[in-house]
Amino acid sequence: MLFRSRRVLLCSGKVYYDLVNRREELGRNDVAIIRLEQLYPFPLQKLTDILHRYSDAAEIFWVQEEPENMGAWFFVEEQMQSIINPGGNGGPMKRQLRYVGRPTAASPAAGAHKVHHDQQVALVNEAFAATPAVVRKAHRLVRKKR
């Protein structure tokens, strides 16, 4: 069975609840939210099976509330290469994985509750925006041969 969602939001942790609440507020039934309960070992086969239920045209986003350099983004990006780029380096990208969240920062926290709240609201809204403004595309990391 193929679901009709136009966007798939992947996340981990409590940001899931913020995303679900926002989806309900907006009445967006075209957005699927998948919460990864376990990042290691990465549930690649289960996630592959789940993503096969959605059209290849569906946008896939990783949403996290931590700054880009402190959350699971880089790990998830690397683990999902076989899903988004099954042909390997040089092959066409089957799907794109994109990032929505706070930008790179030296500190994991904003330092003030109001600033944190405003940033949280902005990133949740960004996940549902027609064209998210701050989006980083996943790219294949080049590994040294051993």
Sequence and secondary structure as in RCSB ss.txt:
>XXXX:A:sequence
MLFRSRRVLLCSGKVYYDLVNRREELGRNDVAIIRLEQLYPFPLQKLTDILHRYSDAAEIFWVQEEPENMGAWFF
VEEQMQSIINPGGNGGPMKRQLRYVGRPTAASPAAGAHKVHHDQQVALVNEAFAATPAVVRKAHRLVRKKR
>XXXX:A:secstr
  B  SEEEEE TTHHHHHHHHHHHHT TTEEEEE S  SS  HHHHHHHHTTB TTSEEEEEEEEETTTSSHHH
HHHHTHHHH TT TTS  SS EEEEEE   SSSS SSHHHHHHHHHHHHHHHHSSS SS EE         
